[in-house]
Amino acid sequence: MPFVGFDWRYREQNGEVETNLFGQTNTKNQRAVLSLGAEYTLPMPVTLQGEVFTDGNVRFQLMREDIPISPRL
């Protein structure tokens, strides 16, 4: 199942630009990117999702929502 998304967030910080160990700027406070991805349902209702963002990031994730914690829960 293909999808298109948009991720936008803005939070005010003290005006400081944070960089990580590799010199990349932190976008946790201001970010606006488009994404294009697809979702596929695997056996044992596990969902595989792949997503590519316009800033070059790629994300893959596996998801299952009905995993029991214990026999009664």
PDB file as gemmi writes it, atoms N, CA and C in Angstrom:
CRYST1    1.000    1.000    1.000  90.00  90.00  90.00 P 1                      
ATOM      1  N   MET A   1       0.843  -1.156   0.000  1.00  0.00           N  
ATOM      2  CA  MET A   1       0.000   0.000   0.000  1.00  0.00           C  
ATOM      3  C   MET A   1       0.906   1.243   0.000  1.00  0.00           C  
ATOM      4  N   PRO A   2       0.972   1.991  -1.072  1.00  0.00           N  
ATOM      5  CA  PRO A   2       1.808   3.196  -1.133  1.00  0.00           C  
ATOM      6  C   PRO A   2       1.164   4.371  -0.382  1.00  0.00           C  
ATOM      7  N   PHE A   3       2.004   5.295   0.058  1.00  0.00           N  
ATOM      8  CA  PHE A   3       1.489   6.493   0.726  1.00  0.00           C  
ATOM      9  C   PHE A   3       2.434   7.665   0.529  1.00  0.00           C  
ATOM     10  N   VAL A   4       1.907   8.864   0.717  1.00  0.00           N  
ATOM     11  CA  VAL A   4       2.667  10.113   0.672  1.00  0.00           C  
ATOM     12  C   VAL A   4       2.375  10.831   1.977  1.00  0.00           C  
ATOM     13  N   GLY A   5       3.414  11.422   2.586  1.00  0.00           N  
ATOM     14  CA  GLY A   5       3.207  12.103   3.862  1.00  0.00           C  
ATOM     15  C   GLY A   5       3.967  13.407   3.945  1.00  0.00           C  
ATOM     16  N   PHE A   6       3.678  14.163   4.989  1.00  0.00           N  
ATOM     17  CA  PHE A   6       4.343  15.433   5.253  1.00  0.00           C  
ATOM     18  C   PHE A   6       4.597  15.525   6.745  1.00  0.00           C  
ATOM     19  N   ASP A   7       5.814  15.812   7.136  1.00  0.00           N  
ATOM     20  CA  ASP A   7       6.183  15.932   8.545  1.00  0.00           C  
ATOM     21  C   ASP A   7       6.613  17.375   8.791  1.00  0.00           C  
ATOM     22  N   TRP A   8       5.863  18.082   9.626  1.00  0.00           N  
ATOM     23  CA  TRP A   8       6.197  19.468   9.937  1.00  0.00           C  
ATOM     24  C   TRP A   8       6.128  19.653  11.442  1.00  0.00           C  
ATOM     25  N   ARG A   9       7.159  20.263  11.992  1.00  0.00           N  
ATOM     26  CA  ARG A   9       7.144  20.604  13.412  1.00  0.00           C  
ATOM     27  C   ARG A   9       7.986  21.848  13.641  1.00  0.00           C  
ATOM     28  N   TYR A  10       7.573  22.618  14.609  1.00  0.00           N  
ATOM     29  CA  TYR A  10       8.302  23.830  14.989  1.00  0.00           C  
ATOM     30  C   TYR A  10       8.149  24.035  16.481  1.00  0.00           C  
ATOM     31  N   ARG A  11       9.250  24.059  17.174  1.00  0.00           N  
ATOM     32  CA  ARG A  11       9.272  24.352  18.605  1.00  0.00           C  
ATOM     33  C   ARG A  11      10.346  25.390  18.849  1.00  0.00           C  
ATOM     34  N   GLU A  12      10.025  26.392  19.617  1.00  0.00           N  
ATOM     35  CA  GLU A  12      11.011  27.437  19.891  1.00  0.00           C  
ATOM     36  C   GLU A  12      12.024  26.955  20.913  1.00  0.00           C  
ATOM     37  N   GLN A  13      13.267  27.178  20.612  1.00  0.00           N  
ATOM     38  CA  GLN A  13      14.375  26.881  21.512  1.00  0.00           C  
ATOM     39  C   GLN A  13      15.094  28.209  21.766  1.00  0.00           C  
ATOM     40  N   ASN A  14      16.110  28.213  22.510  1.00  0.00           N  
ATOM     41  CA  ASN A  14      16.804  29.453  22.872  1.00  0.00           C  
ATOM     42  C   ASN A  14      17.571  30.077  21.719  1.00  0.00           C  
ATOM     43  N   GLY A  15      17.285  29.710  20.502  1.00  0.00           N  
ATOM     44  CA  GLY A  15      17.991  30.261  19.354  1.00  0.00           C  
ATOM     45  C   GLY A  15      19.312  29.578  19.074  1.00  0.00           C  
ATOM     46  N   GLU A  16      19.608  28.510  19.792  1.00  0.00           N  
ATOM     47  CA  GLU A  16      20.859  27.798  19.602  1.00  0.00           C  
ATOM     48  C   GLU A  16      20.692  26.738  18.522  1.00  0.00           C  
ATOM     49  N   VAL A  17      21.720  26.582  17.685  1.00  0.00           N  
ATOM     50  CA  VAL A  17      21.724  25.534  16.675  1.00  0.00           C  
ATOM     51  C   VAL A  17      22.592  24.405  17.203  1.00  0.00           C  
ATOM     52  N   GLU A  18      21.989  23.254  17.409  1.00  0.00           N  
ATOM     53  CA  GLU A  18      22.715  22.105  17.952  1.00  0.00           C  
ATOM     54  C   GLU A  18      23.270  21.255  16.820  1.00  0.00           C  
ATOM     55  N   THR A  19      24.484  20.763  17.003  1.00  0.00           N  
ATOM     56  CA  THR A  19      25.068  19.821  16.045  1.00  0.00           C  
ATOM     57  C   THR A  19      25.477  18.566  16.800  1.00  0.00           C  
ATOM     58  N   ASN A  20      25.495  17.449  16.091  1.00  0.00           N  
ATOM     59  CA  ASN A  20      25.888  16.207  16.735  1.00  0.00           C  
ATOM     60  C   ASN A  20      27.367  15.937  16.520  1.00  0.00           C  
ATOM     61  N   LEU A  21      27.814  14.753  16.863  1.00  0.00           N  
ATOM     62  CA  LEU A  21      29.221  14.369  16.771  1.00  0.00           C  
ATOM     63  C   LEU A  21      29.751  14.445  15.343  1.00  0.00           C  
ATOM     64  N   PHE A  22      28.878  14.239  14.357  1.00  0.00           N  
ATOM     65  CA  PHE A  22      29.286  14.240  12.959  1.00  0.00           C  
ATOM     66  C   PHE A  22      29.099  15.595  12.284  1.00  0.00           C  
ATOM     67  N   GLY A  23      28.718  16.619  13.022  1.00  0.00           N  
ATOM     68  CA  GLY A  23      28.547  17.959  12.483  1.00  0.00           C  
ATOM     69  C   GLY A  23      27.203  18.197  11.817  1.00  0.00           C  
ATOM     70  N   GLN A  24      26.258  17.267  11.960  1.00  0.00           N  
ATOM     71  CA  GLN A  24      24.928  17.430  11.383  1.00  0.00           C  
ATOM     72  C   GLN A  24      24.074  18.285  12.308  1.00  0.00           C  
ATOM     73  N   THR A  25      23.241  19.143  11.718  1.00  0.00           N  
ATOM     74  CA  THR A  25      22.378  19.987  12.538  1.00  0.00           C  
ATOM     75  C   THR A  25      21.175  19.191  13.027  1.00  0.00           C  
ATOM     76  N   ASN A  26      20.731  19.516  14.205  1.00  0.00           N  
ATOM     77  CA  ASN A  26      19.595  18.851  14.812  1.00  0.00           C  
ATOM     78  C   ASN A  26      18.315  19.496  14.299  1.00  0.00           C  
ATOM     79  N   THR A  27      17.378  18.672  13.789  1.00  0.00           N  
ATOM     80  CA  THR A  27      16.128  19.208  13.250  1.00  0.00           C  
ATOM     81  C   THR A  27      14.937  18.896  14.140  1.00  0.00           C  
ATOM     82  N   LYS A  28      15.185  18.567  15.402  1.00  0.00           N  
ATOM     83  CA  LYS A  28      14.061  18.208  16.266  1.00  0.00           C  
ATOM     84  C   LYS A  28      13.164  19.387  16.584  1.00  0.00           C  
ATOM     85  N   ASN A  29      13.651  20.610  16.443  1.00  0.00           N  
ATOM     86  CA  ASN A  29      12.855  21.787  16.775  1.00  0.00           C  
ATOM     87  C   ASN A  29      12.231  22.462  15.564  1.00  0.00           C  
ATOM     88  N   GLN A  30      12.801  22.254  14.378  1.00  0.00           N  
ATOM     89  CA  GLN A  30      12.228  22.833  13.170  1.00  0.00           C  
ATOM     90  C   GLN A  30      12.496  21.874  12.019  1.00  0.00           C  
ATOM     91  N   ARG A  31      11.411  21.336  11.453  1.00  0.00           N  
ATOM     92  CA  ARG A  31      11.558  20.368  10.384  1.00  0.00           C  
ATOM     93  C   ARG A  31      10.322  20.411   9.501  1.00  0.00           C  
ATOM     94  N   ALA A  32      10.533  20.340   8.200  1.00  0.00           N  
ATOM     95  CA  ALA A  32       9.434  20.264   7.242  1.00  0.00           C  
ATOM     96  C   ALA A  32       9.915  19.420   6.069  1.00  0.00           C  
ATOM     97  N   VAL A  33       9.432  18.192   5.956  1.00  0.00           N  
ATOM     98  CA  VAL A  33       9.850  17.292   4.887  1.00  0.00           C  
ATOM     99  C   VAL A  33       8.650  16.520   4.335  1.00  0.00           C  
ATOM    100  N   LEU A  34       8.724  16.196   3.064  1.00  0.00           N  
ATOM    101  CA  LEU A  34       7.756  15.310   2.423  1.00  0.00           C  
ATOM    102  C   LEU A  34       8.306  13.900   2.471  1.00  0.00           C  
ATOM    103  N   SER A  35       7.431  12.910   2.414  1.00  0.00           N  
ATOM    104  CA  SER A  35       7.879  11.526   2.406  1.00  0.00           C  
ATOM    105  C   SER A  35       7.059  10.723   1.413  1.00  0.00           C  
ATOM    106  N   LEU A  36       7.693   9.679   0.897  1.00  0.00           N  
ATOM    107  CA  LEU A  36       7.064   8.752  -0.018  1.00  0.00           C  
ATOM    108  C   LEU A  36       7.412   7.363   0.470  1.00  0.00           C  
ATOM    109  N   GLY A  37       6.407   6.506   0.618  1.00  0.00           N  
ATOM    110  CA  GLY A  37       6.696   5.198   1.182  1.00  0.00           C  
ATOM    111  C   GLY A  37       5.685   4.156   0.778  1.00  0.00           C  
ATOM    112  N   ALA A  38       5.899   2.961   1.326  1.00  0.00           N  
ATOM    113  CA  ALA A  38       4.996   1.846   1.069  1.00  0.00           C  
ATOM    114  C   ALA A  38       4.920   0.982   2.312  1.00  0.00           C  
ATOM    115  N   GLU A  39       3.758   0.353   2.487  1.00  0.00           N  
ATOM    116  CA  GLU A  39       3.520  -0.551   3.607  1.00  0.00           C  
ATOM    117  C   GLU A  39       3.131  -1.905   3.053  1.00  0.00           C  
ATOM    118  N   TYR A  40       3.663  -2.972   3.648  1.00  0.00           N  
ATOM    119  CA  TYR A  40       3.361  -4.328   3.197  1.00  0.00           C  
ATOM    120  C   TYR A  40       3.082  -5.186   4.425  1.00  0.00           C  
ATOM    121  N   THR A  41       2.014  -5.966   4.379  1.00  0.00           N  
ATOM    122  CA  THR A  41       1.670  -6.833   5.501  1.00  0.00           C  
ATOM    123  C   THR A  41       2.296  -8.202   5.297  1.00  0.00           C  
ATOM    124  N   LEU A  42       3.128  -8.605   6.233  1.00  0.00           N  
ATOM    125  CA  LEU A  42       3.804  -9.891   6.215  1.00  0.00           C  
ATOM    126  C   LEU A  42       2.969 -10.910   6.986  1.00  0.00           C  
ATOM    127  N   PRO A  43       3.354 -12.194   6.946  1.00  0.00           N  
ATOM    128  CA  PRO A  43       2.633 -13.188   7.758  1.00  0.00           C  
ATOM    129  C   PRO A  43       2.707 -12.866   9.252  1.00  0.00           C  
ATOM    130  N   MET A  44       1.799 -13.453  10.021  1.00  0.00           N  
ATOM    131  CA  MET A  44       1.673 -13.233  11.469  1.00  0.00           C  
ATOM    132  C   MET A  44       1.443 -11.763  11.758  1.00  0.00           C  
ATOM    133  N   PRO A  45       0.440 -11.151  11.165  1.00  0.00           N  
ATOM    134  CA  PRO A  45       0.207  -9.725  10.997  1.00  0.00           C  
ATOM    135  C   PRO A  45       1.327  -8.783  11.438  1.00  0.00           C  
ATOM    136  N   VAL A  46       2.421  -8.840  10.728  1.00  0.00           N  
ATOM    137  CA  VAL A  46       3.536  -7.920  10.918  1.00  0.00           C  
ATOM    138  C   VAL A  46       3.536  -6.975   9.716  1.00  0.00           C  
ATOM    139  N   THR A  47       3.667  -5.694   9.968  1.00  0.00           N  
ATOM    140  CA  THR A  47       3.676  -4.696   8.907  1.00  0.00           C  
ATOM    141  C   THR A  47       5.094  -4.197   8.693  1.00  0.00           C  
ATOM    142  N   LEU A  48       5.540  -4.230   7.431  1.00  0.00           N  
ATOM    143  CA  LEU A  48       6.840  -3.684   7.043  1.00  0.00           C  
ATOM    144  C   LEU A  48       6.569  -2.356   6.351  1.00  0.00           C  
ATOM    145  N   GLN A  49       7.231  -1.305   6.835  1.00  0.00           N  
ATOM    146  CA  GLN A  49       7.039   0.024   6.251  1.00  0.00           C  
ATOM    147  C   GLN A  49       8.387   0.586   5.851  1.00  0.00           C  
ATOM    148  N   GLY A  50       8.475   1.086   4.626  1.00  0.00           N  
ATOM    149  CA  GLY A  50       9.661   1.769   4.137  1.00  0.00           C  
ATOM    150  C   GLY A  50       9.286   3.165   3.707  1.00  0.00           C  
ATOM    151  N   GLU A  51      10.143   4.132   4.036  1.00  0.00           N  
ATOM    152  CA  GLU A  51       9.812   5.533   3.779  1.00  0.00           C  
ATOM    153  C   GLU A  51      11.067   6.298   3.401  1.00  0.00           C  
ATOM    154  N   VAL A  52      10.967   7.170   2.383  1.00  0.00           N  
ATOM    155  CA  VAL A  52      12.071   8.021   1.948  1.00  0.00           C  
ATOM    156  C   VAL A  52      11.622   9.467   2.116  1.00  0.00           C  
ATOM    157  N   PHE A  53      12.448  10.272   2.795  1.00  0.00           N  
ATOM    158  CA  PHE A  53      12.142  11.680   3.032  1.00  0.00           C  
ATOM    159  C   PHE A  53      12.893  12.554   2.038  1.00  0.00           C  
ATOM    160  N   THR A  54      12.406  13.778   1.812  1.00  0.00           N  
ATOM    161  CA  THR A  54      13.034  14.679   0.850  1.00  0.00           C  
ATOM    162  C   THR A  54      14.405  15.164   1.296  1.00  0.00           C  
ATOM    163  N   ASP A  55      14.723  15.048   2.579  1.00  0.00           N  
ATOM    164  CA  ASP A  55      16.051  15.457   3.038  1.00  0.00           C  
ATOM    165  C   ASP A  55      17.071  14.322   2.924  1.00  0.00           C  
ATOM    166  N   GLY A  56      16.683  13.192   2.316  1.00  0.00           N  
ATOM    167  CA  GLY A  56      17.617  12.095   2.074  1.00  0.00           C  
ATOM    168  C   GLY A  56      17.575  10.973   3.091  1.00  0.00           C  
ATOM    169  N   ASN A  57      16.823  11.129   4.158  1.00  0.00           N  
ATOM    170  CA  ASN A  57      16.721  10.067   5.160  1.00  0.00           C  
ATOM    171  C   ASN A  57      15.830   8.942   4.657  1.00  0.00           C  
ATOM    172  N   VAL A  58      16.208   7.718   5.003  1.00  0.00           N  
ATOM    173  CA  VAL A  58      15.423   6.530   4.673  1.00  0.00           C  
ATOM    174  C   VAL A  58      15.099   5.822   5.978  1.00  0.00           C  
ATOM    175  N   ARG A  59      13.847   5.359   6.114  1.00  0.00           N  
ATOM    176  CA  ARG A  59      13.452   4.683   7.344  1.00  0.00           C  
ATOM    177  C   ARG A  59      12.701   3.404   6.994  1.00  0.00           C  
ATOM    178  N   PHE A  60      13.098   2.309   7.642  1.00  0.00           N  
ATOM    179  CA  PHE A  60      12.386   1.041   7.555  1.00  0.00           C  
ATOM    180  C   PHE A  60      11.961   0.667   8.962  1.00  0.00           C  
ATOM    181  N   GLN A  61      10.756   0.119   9.095  1.00  0.00           N  
ATOM    182  CA  GLN A  61      10.312  -0.307  10.416  1.00  0.00           C  
ATOM    183  C   GLN A  61       9.382  -1.503  10.295  1.00  0.00           C  
ATOM    184  N   LEU A  62       9.467  -2.356  11.291  1.00  0.00           N  
ATOM    185  CA  LEU A  62       8.561  -3.487  11.432  1.00  0.00           C  
ATOM    186  C   LEU A  62       7.613  -3.165  12.579  1.00  0.00           C  
ATOM    187  N   MET A  63       6.329  -3.527  12.412  1.00  0.00           N  
ATOM    188  CA  MET A  63       5.355  -3.168  13.432  1.00  0.00           C  
ATOM    189  C   MET A  63       4.352  -4.308  13.610  1.00  0.00           C  
ATOM    190  N   ARG A  64       4.041  -4.583  14.848  1.00  0.00           N  
ATOM    191  CA  ARG A  64       2.965  -5.518  15.176  1.00  0.00           C  
ATOM    192  C   ARG A  64       2.266  -4.973  16.414  1.00  0.00           C  
ATOM    193  N   GLU A  65       0.955  -4.838  16.348  1.00  0.00           N  
ATOM    194  CA  GLU A  65       0.214  -4.169  17.415  1.00  0.00           C  
ATOM    195  C   GLU A  65      -0.438  -5.108  18.412  1.00  0.00           C  
ATOM    196  N   ASP A  66      -0.499  -6.399  18.137  1.00  0.00           N  
ATOM    197  CA  ASP A  66      -1.243  -7.296  19.017  1.00  0.00           C  
ATOM    198  C   ASP A  66      -0.344  -8.320  19.705  1.00  0.00           C  
ATOM    199  N   ILE A  67       0.796  -7.896  20.206  1.00  0.00           N  
ATOM    200  CA  ILE A  67       1.711  -8.795  20.894  1.00  0.00           C  
ATOM    201  C   ILE A  67       1.303  -8.872  22.367  1.00  0.00           C  
ATOM    202  N   PRO A  68       0.944 -10.058  22.861  1.00  0.00           N  
ATOM    203  CA  PRO A  68       0.552 -10.160  24.270  1.00  0.00           C  
ATOM    204  C   PRO A  68       1.769 -10.068  25.194  1.00  0.00           C  
ATOM    205  N   ILE A  69       1.617  -9.343  26.287  1.00  0.00           N  
ATOM    206  CA  ILE A  69       2.689  -9.213  27.271  1.00  0.00           C  
ATOM    207  C   ILE A  69       2.714 -10.429  28.174  1.00  0.00           C  
ATOM    208  N   SER A  70       1.551 -10.926  28.528  1.00  0.00           N  
ATOM    209  CA  SER A  70       1.423 -12.139  29.341  1.00  0.00           C  
ATOM    210  C   SER A  70       0.182 -12.892  28.860  1.00  0.00           C  
ATOM    211  N   PRO A  71      -0.049 -14.129  29.317  1.00  0.00           N  
ATOM    212  CA  PRO A  71      -1.238 -14.858  28.867  1.00  0.00           C  
ATOM    213  C   PRO A  71      -2.552 -14.150  29.201  1.00  0.00           C  
ATOM    214  N   ARG A  72      -2.594 -13.364  30.245  1.00  0.00           N  
ATOM    215  CA  ARG A  72      -3.831 -12.700  30.629  1.00  0.00           C  
ATOM    216  C   ARG A  72      -3.926 -11.246  30.156  1.00  0.00           C  
ATOM    217  N   LEU A  73      -2.836 -10.699  29.693  1.00  0.00           N  
ATOM    218  CA  LEU A  73      -2.827  -9.282  29.296  1.00  0.00           C  
ATOM    219  C   LEU A  73      -2.518  -9.140  27.828  1.00  0.00           C  
TER     220      LEU A  73                                                      
END                                                                             
